[in-house]
Amino acid sequence: MSTHAVGGRTWAWVVLLGLTGQVAWAVENMYLNVFVHETITDSPTVLALLVASSAVAATVATLLAGSASDRRGRRREFIALGYVTWGLATAAFGLVGVDAAASLAPALDAVVVAVVAIIVLDCVMSALGATANDAAFNAWVTDTTTTGNRGRVDGVLATMPLLAMLLVFGALDPLTRAGHWTTFFAVVGVTTTLVGVVAWFGVREAPLPRPSGTYLSSVLDGLRPSTVRHRPALYLALGTWAVLGVSTQVFLPYLIIYVQRYLDIEGYAIVLASVLIGAAVLSMLGGRVLDRIGAVNGVGPAVGIFAVGLLLMFWARGMLPVIGAGIVTMSGMMLAIASISATVRNHTPPDRAGEVQGLRMVAAVLVPMVVGPFIGAAVIAGADETYVDLGVTKVVPTPWIFPTAALVALLVLVPWRLLRKAPAERSVVGVGS
């Protein structure tokens, strides 16, 4: 087998764990917003607070669990047990609602109680998911890949959010449209738990080098200024990812609501399915190109495609124009993420793959999800457009979220240019499989 080949067993776990995790994240990142919007409150500020709180919880959990898996020298237990508990927390979303809050705390404002409950549960779910997927699984991917094949592996992983959304739309969206939210969350939660059980028996890993020092020093190592100075390319790559992430979070939390309520496209599931399939195919093909030209060189062109797609989304009306603009947007976004992700892996020290996942969460999740949704919420509130649902007037996202996201995306070019000029660091070669 070629030194750059990826073994069949590795591919199987990359796809199974990657897709299952992204299905759970799709529910949390997009459908949970819809659930809250439809059943609890339409406030864009509450949606932004929900996203930001979960991002903080996920980041802290990844920092702690990533370093713990480094010191243990194993990822399997973190992956398996994490997926099991992650699934249980996901299933519990369906138990939260205004009616349940009113029955449990009749003396309090039921909406406020429901909002607090869903935020707390979302933080718990995000912490468990981050431990399983972001800390352990992503570190395992770094451990088992090399600089010669990370472009194609990250190209495939970059499609997983799209494929996950497609799977959820195709199989489970009818449940949400019929208001069967408890069943919807239960199906996703039980599936995630079962995959965790299977992973306990099936995931294989080679012995890993362990970092020196105490656990606390491992957790804090990546946050020290001296570490930043020692690994400039790694932190420039993370900075590039943070800017890109902010641009995506300006519009993604509101995307389904926009297509369904602002564009009023009855067959919005068809639109989203077409976009996801087209973008997934282009992203997987692009992953092979990244391995040929070098991951870091693909960032700029991919971001350019992403920005063009966002501008097209601003003007797109009707099913076919939205599908075309959506494919351009999502393809550019996925290729940009794959390029940056592979670049980060290539600059990851071999004994600190788990630690770097915590830093990745700061850049790819915490900063974007704290900043991006509030930018989007401000744009939506400023436009002040509404629709009426069953006699109730609700705020609706507007097209201005897309050029705003494009403007932020173009700022990626600043850290990216510095990254290309950064001093070369020793590349990390995984153990392969």
C-alpha positions as CSV (number, residue, x, y, z in Angstrom):
1,M,0.0,0.0,0.0
2,S,1.2,3.5,-0.9
3,T,2.5,5.5,2.0
4,H,-0.2,8.1,1.1
5,A,-3.0,5.5,0.8
6,V,-5.8,5.4,3.4
7,G,-6.8,2.0,4.6
8,G,-10.3,0.7,4.1
9,R,-10.9,0.3,7.9
10,T,-9.8,3.8,8.5
11,W,-12.1,5.1,5.7
12,A,-15.0,3.2,7.3
13,W,-14.6,4.8,10.7
14,V,-13.9,8.2,9.2
15,V,-17.2,8.0,7.3
16,L,-19.3,6.3,10.1
17,L,-18.1,8.5,13.0
18,G,-17.8,11.6,10.9
19,L,-21.3,11.3,9.4
20,T,-23.0,10.3,12.6
21,G,-21.3,13.2,14.5
22,Q,-22.3,15.7,11.9
23,V,-25.9,14.5,11.9
24,A,-26.0,15.2,15.6
25,W,-24.3,18.6,15.1
26,A,-26.7,19.4,12.2
27,V,-29.6,18.9,14.6
28,E,-28.0,21.1,17.2
29,N,-26.6,23.8,14.9
30,M,-29.6,24.2,12.6
31,Y,-32.7,22.3,13.6
32,L,-32.5,23.2,17.3
33,N,-32.7,26.9,16.1
34,V,-35.8,26.0,14.1
35,F,-37.3,24.1,17.1
36,V,-36.8,27.1,19.4
37,H,-38.1,29.5,16.7
38,E,-41.2,27.4,16.1
39,T,-42.1,26.3,19.6
40,I,-40.5,28.7,22.2
41,T,-39.5,32.1,20.8
42,D,-38.8,33.9,17.5
43,S,-36.2,36.2,19.1
44,P,-33.0,36.3,17.0
45,T,-31.1,37.4,20.1
46,V,-32.1,34.2,21.9
47,L,-31.0,32.1,18.9
48,A,-27.7,33.9,18.9
49,L,-27.3,33.4,22.7
50,L,-28.1,29.7,22.2
51,V,-25.4,29.3,19.6
52,A,-22.8,31.3,21.6
53,S,-23.4,29.4,24.9
54,S,-23.1,26.0,23.3
55,A,-19.9,27.2,21.5
56,V,-18.3,28.1,24.9
57,A,-19.3,24.8,26.4
58,A,-18.0,22.8,23.4
59,T,-14.7,24.7,23.4
60,V,-14.0,24.2,27.1
61,A,-14.9,20.5,26.9
62,T,-12.5,20.0,23.9
63,L,-9.6,21.8,25.6
64,L,-10.0,19.5,28.6
65,A,-10.8,16.2,26.8
66,G,-8.3,16.7,24.1
67,S,-5.4,17.1,26.5
68,A,-6.7,14.2,28.6
69,S,-6.7,11.9,25.5
70,D,-3.2,13.0,24.7
71,R,-2.0,12.1,28.2
72,R,-3.9,8.8,28.2
73,G,-2.4,8.0,24.7
74,R,-5.7,6.6,23.5
75,R,-8.8,8.1,21.8
76,R,-11.2,5.1,21.7
77,E,-12.8,5.4,25.1
78,F,-13.4,9.1,24.6
79,I,-15.0,8.5,21.2
80,A,-17.2,5.6,22.3
81,L,-18.4,6.8,25.7
82,G,-18.8,10.3,24.3
83,Y,-21.0,9.3,21.4
84,V,-23.2,7.2,23.8
85,T,-23.9,10.1,26.2
86,W,-24.0,12.6,23.3
87,G,-26.9,10.7,21.8
88,L,-28.8,10.6,25.1
89,A,-28.5,14.4,25.5
90,T,-29.7,14.9,22.0
91,A,-32.8,12.8,22.6
92,A,-33.6,14.9,25.6
93,F,-34.2,18.1,23.5
94,G,-37.6,16.8,22.7
95,L,-38.6,17.0,26.3
96,V,-38.2,20.7,26.6
97,G,-41.0,23.1,25.7
98,V,-43.2,25.9,26.9
99,D,-46.0,23.5,28.1
100,A,-43.6,21.4,30.0
101,A,-42.1,24.5,31.6
102,A,-45.5,25.8,32.6
103,S,-46.4,22.6,34.3
104,L,-43.1,22.3,36.2
105,A,-42.9,26.0,37.2
106,P,-46.4,27.5,37.0
107,A,-45.4,30.6,39.0
108,L,-42.7,31.6,36.5
109,D,-42.7,32.8,32.9
110,A,-43.0,29.6,30.9
111,V,-41.1,31.0,27.9
112,V,-38.2,32.2,30.1
113,V,-38.0,28.9,31.8
114,A,-38.1,27.0,28.5
115,V,-35.3,29.3,27.1
116,V,-33.1,28.7,30.1
117,A,-33.7,24.9,30.0
118,I,-32.9,24.6,26.3
119,I,-29.7,26.6,26.7
120,V,-28.5,24.5,29.6
121,L,-29.3,21.3,27.9
122,D,-27.7,22.5,24.7
123,C,-24.5,23.3,26.6
124,V,-24.5,19.8,28.1
125,M,-25.1,18.2,24.7
126,S,-22.4,20.4,23.1
127,A,-19.8,19.5,25.8
128,L,-20.4,15.7,25.3
129,G,-20.4,16.1,21.5
130,A,-17.2,18.1,21.6
131,T,-15.5,15.5,23.7
132,A,-16.5,12.7,21.4
133,N,-16.2,14.3,18.0
134,D,-14.1,17.4,18.2
135,A,-11.5,16.3,20.8
136,A,-11.2,12.5,20.4
137,F,-12.4,11.7,16.9
138,N,-10.6,14.6,15.2
139,A,-7.4,13.8,17.1
140,W,-7.7,10.2,16.0
141,V,-8.0,11.4,12.3
142,T,-4.8,13.4,12.8
143,D,-3.1,10.3,14.3
144,T,-4.0,8.0,11.5
145,T,-3.4,10.2,8.4
146,T,-0.3,11.7,6.9
147,T,0.7,15.0,5.1
148,G,0.2,13.1,1.8
149,N,-3.4,12.2,2.3
150,R,-5.0,14.7,4.6
151,G,-6.4,16.8,1.8
152,R,-8.6,14.0,0.5
153,V,-9.5,12.9,4.1
154,D,-10.4,16.4,5.1
155,G,-12.2,16.9,1.8
156,V,-14.4,13.9,2.6
157,L,-14.9,15.1,6.2
158,A,-15.8,18.6,5.0
159,T,-18.7,17.0,3.1
160,M,-20.1,15.3,6.2
161,P,-22.0,18.4,7.4
162,L,-23.7,18.6,4.0
163,L,-24.4,14.9,3.8
164,A,-25.7,15.0,7.4
165,M,-28.1,17.8,6.6
166,L,-29.2,16.0,3.4
167,L,-29.8,12.8,5.4
168,V,-31.8,14.7,8.1
169,F,-33.8,16.6,5.4
170,G,-34.6,13.5,3.4
171,A,-35.4,11.1,6.3
172,L,-36.5,13.3,9.2
173,D,-37.7,16.7,7.9
174,P,-41.3,15.4,7.6
175,L,-41.3,14.9,11.3
176,T,-40.3,18.5,12.0
177,R,-42.9,19.9,9.6
178,A,-45.6,17.8,11.3
179,G,-44.4,19.1,14.7
180,H,-43.2,15.7,15.9
181,W,-40.1,17.1,17.5
182,T,-39.8,14.5,20.3
183,T,-39.6,11.7,17.8
184,F,-37.2,13.7,15.6
185,F,-34.7,14.2,18.5
186,A,-35.1,10.6,19.7
187,V,-34.3,9.1,16.4
188,V,-31.1,11.1,16.0
189,G,-30.1,10.5,19.7
190,V,-30.6,6.8,19.7
191,T,-28.6,6.4,16.4
192,T,-25.7,8.4,17.9
193,T,-25.7,6.2,21.0
194,L,-25.7,3.0,19.0
195,V,-22.7,4.2,16.9
196,G,-20.9,4.9,20.2
197,V,-21.5,1.3,21.3
198,V,-20.2,-0.1,18.0
199,A,-17.1,2.2,18.2
200,W,-16.1,0.8,21.6
201,F,-15.6,-2.6,19.9
202,G,-14.4,-1.5,16.5
203,V,-12.1,1.5,16.6
204,R,-8.4,0.6,16.4
205,E,-5.4,2.9,17.2
206,A,-1.6,2.7,17.4
207,P,0.3,3.6,20.5
208,L,0.8,7.4,20.7
209,P,3.6,9.5,22.1
210,R,2.5,11.2,25.3
211,P,3.2,14.8,26.3
212,S,5.5,15.6,29.2
213,G,4.4,17.8,32.2
214,T,1.2,17.9,34.2
215,Y,-2.3,17.7,32.9
216,L,-2.9,21.4,33.6
217,S,0.2,22.3,31.8
218,S,-1.0,20.3,28.8
219,V,-4.4,22.1,28.8
220,L,-2.8,25.5,29.0
221,D,0.2,24.9,26.8
222,G,-1.5,25.9,23.6
223,L,-2.7,29.2,25.1
224,R,0.7,30.4,26.2
225,P,2.3,33.3,24.1
226,S,5.6,31.3,24.0
227,T,3.8,28.4,22.3
228,V,2.3,30.8,19.7
229,R,5.8,32.2,19.0
230,H,7.2,28.7,18.6
231,R,4.5,27.6,16.1
232,P,3.6,30.6,14.0
233,A,2.2,28.7,11.1
234,L,-0.2,26.7,13.3
235,Y,-1.6,29.7,14.9
236,L,-1.9,31.7,11.6
237,A,-3.8,28.7,10.2
238,L,-6.1,28.8,13.2
239,G,-6.6,32.5,12.9
240,T,-7.5,32.0,9.2
241,W,-10.1,29.4,10.3
242,A,-11.5,31.8,12.9
243,V,-12.2,34.5,10.3
244,L,-13.8,32.0,7.9
245,G,-15.9,30.6,10.7
246,V,-17.3,34.0,11.6
247,S,-18.4,34.5,8.1
248,T,-20.2,31.2,7.9
249,Q,-22.0,31.8,11.3
250,V,-23.4,35.1,10.0
251,F,-25.9,33.2,7.8
252,L,-25.9,29.5,8.7
253,P,-28.0,29.6,11.9
254,Y,-30.7,31.4,10.0
255,L,-30.5,29.6,6.6
256,I,-33.4,27.1,6.9
257,I,-35.7,29.8,8.3
258,Y,-34.6,32.2,5.4
259,V,-35.3,29.6,2.7
260,Q,-38.6,28.5,4.2
261,R,-40.0,31.8,5.5
262,Y,-38.4,34.6,3.5
263,L,-38.1,33.0,0.1
264,D,-41.4,31.1,0.8
265,I,-40.2,28.1,-1.3
266,E,-42.6,25.3,-0.6
267,G,-40.2,22.6,-1.7
268,Y,-37.3,24.0,0.3
269,A,-36.2,20.5,1.2
270,I,-35.6,19.9,-2.6
271,V,-33.5,23.1,-2.8
272,L,-31.4,22.1,0.2
273,A,-31.0,18.5,-1.0
274,S,-29.8,19.6,-4.4
275,V,-27.3,22.1,-2.9
276,L,-25.9,19.6,-0.5
277,I,-25.4,16.9,-3.1
278,G,-23.8,19.2,-5.6
279,A,-21.5,20.8,-3.0
280,A,-20.6,17.4,-1.5
281,V,-19.5,16.0,-4.9
282,L,-17.4,19.1,-5.7
283,S,-15.8,19.1,-2.2
284,M,-14.7,15.5,-2.5
285,L,-13.2,16.0,-5.9
286,G,-11.5,19.2,-4.7
287,G,-9.9,17.3,-1.8
288,R,-7.7,15.4,-4.3
289,V,-6.7,18.7,-5.9
290,L,-5.7,20.0,-2.4
291,D,-3.3,17.1,-2.0
292,R,-1.7,18.0,-5.3
293,I,-1.3,21.7,-4.9
294,G,-0.9,21.8,-1.1
295,A,-3.6,22.5,1.4
296,V,-2.5,26.0,2.2
297,N,-2.5,27.1,-1.4
298,G,-6.2,26.1,-1.8
299,V,-7.5,28.4,0.9
300,G,-7.6,31.7,-1.1
301,P,-9.3,30.3,-4.2
302,A,-11.8,28.4,-2.1
303,V,-12.7,31.5,-0.1
304,G,-13.1,33.5,-3.4
305,I,-15.6,30.9,-4.6
306,F,-17.4,31.1,-1.3
307,A,-17.7,34.9,-1.4
308,V,-19.0,34.8,-5.0
309,G,-21.6,32.3,-3.9
310,L,-22.8,34.5,-1.0
311,L,-23.2,37.4,-3.3
312,L,-25.2,35.3,-5.7
313,M,-27.4,34.2,-2.8
314,F,-28.3,37.8,-2.1
315,W,-29.9,38.1,-5.6
316,A,-31.2,34.6,-6.0
317,R,-35.0,34.1,-6.0
318,G,-36.9,31.0,-6.9
319,M,-35.9,27.4,-6.7
320,L,-33.4,27.0,-9.6
321,P,-31.4,30.3,-9.0
322,V,-31.2,29.5,-5.2
323,I,-30.0,25.9,-6.0
324,G,-27.2,27.3,-8.3
325,A,-26.1,30.0,-5.9
326,G,-26.3,27.6,-3.0
327,I,-24.0,25.0,-4.7
328,V,-21.4,27.7,-5.4
329,T,-21.6,29.0,-1.8
330,M,-21.4,25.6,0.0
331,S,-18.7,24.2,-2.4
332,G,-16.5,27.2,-1.7
333,M,-17.2,27.0,2.1
334,M,-16.4,23.2,2.3
335,L,-13.2,23.5,0.2
336,A,-12.0,26.4,2.3
337,I,-12.7,24.5,5.5
338,A,-11.0,21.4,4.1
339,S,-7.9,23.4,3.1
340,I,-7.6,25.1,6.5
341,S,-8.3,21.9,8.4
342,A,-5.6,19.9,6.5
343,T,-3.1,22.8,7.0
344,V,-3.8,22.7,10.8
345,R,-3.2,19.0,10.9
346,N,0.0,19.4,9.0
347,H,1.4,21.7,11.7
348,T,0.2,19.6,14.6
349,P,2.9,18.3,17.0
350,P,2.7,14.5,17.1
351,D,2.3,14.3,20.9
352,R,-0.4,17.0,21.1
353,A,-3.1,16.2,18.5
354,G,-5.7,16.3,21.2
355,E,-4.5,19.6,22.6
356,V,-4.6,21.2,19.1
357,Q,-8.3,20.1,18.8
358,G,-9.0,22.4,21.7
359,L,-7.3,25.2,19.9
360,R,-9.2,24.3,16.8
361,M,-12.4,24.6,18.7
362,V,-11.5,28.1,19.8
363,A,-10.8,29.1,16.2
364,A,-13.5,27.2,14.4
365,V,-16.3,27.2,16.9
366,L,-16.0,29.5,19.9
367,V,-15.0,32.7,18.1
368,P,-17.2,32.1,15.1
369,M,-20.3,31.1,17.1
370,V,-19.9,33.9,19.6
371,V,-19.3,36.6,17.0
372,G,-21.0,35.5,13.8
373,P,-24.6,34.9,14.9
374,F,-24.8,38.2,16.7
375,I,-23.7,39.9,13.5
376,G,-26.4,38.1,11.6
377,A,-28.9,38.9,14.4
378,A,-28.0,42.6,14.1
379,V,-28.5,42.6,10.4
380,I,-31.9,40.8,10.7
381,A,-33.1,43.1,13.5
382,G,-32.0,46.2,11.4
383,A,-34.0,45.0,8.4
384,D,-37.0,44.5,10.6
385,E,-38.9,42.2,8.2
386,T,-41.6,39.9,9.5
387,Y,-44.1,37.2,8.5
388,V,-47.3,36.0,10.1
389,D,-47.6,32.4,11.3
390,L,-51.0,31.2,12.6
391,G,-51.9,34.8,13.5
392,V,-48.5,35.5,15.2
393,T,-46.1,38.0,13.7
394,K,-42.5,36.7,13.7
395,V,-39.1,38.2,12.6
396,V,-37.7,36.7,9.5
397,P,-34.0,36.6,8.2
398,T,-33.3,38.8,5.1
399,P,-30.9,38.5,2.2
400,W,-28.5,41.0,3.7
401,I,-27.0,38.3,5.9
402,F,-25.2,37.0,2.7
403,P,-23.3,40.1,1.6
404,T,-22.4,40.7,5.2
405,A,-21.0,37.2,5.4
406,A,-19.1,37.8,2.1
407,L,-17.5,40.9,3.5
408,V,-16.2,39.0,6.5
409,A,-15.0,36.1,4.4
410,L,-12.7,38.4,2.4
411,L,-10.9,39.3,5.6
412,V,-9.5,35.7,5.5
413,L,-7.0,36.9,2.9
414,V,-5.1,38.8,5.6
415,P,-4.0,35.9,7.9
416,W,-3.8,33.6,4.8
417,R,-1.1,35.8,3.2
418,L,0.8,35.9,6.4
419,L,0.4,32.1,6.7
420,R,2.0,31.5,3.3
421,K,5.0,33.6,4.3
422,A,5.4,32.0,7.7
423,P,8.6,30.1,8.5
424,A,8.3,26.4,7.6
425,E,7.7,24.1,10.5
426,R,8.3,20.4,10.7
427,S,5.4,18.6,9.2
428,V,3.7,15.9,11.2
429,V,3.4,12.4,9.7
430,G,0.6,10.3,11.1
431,V,0.9,6.6,11.8
432,G,-1.3,5.7,8.8
433,S,-3.3,2.5,8.6
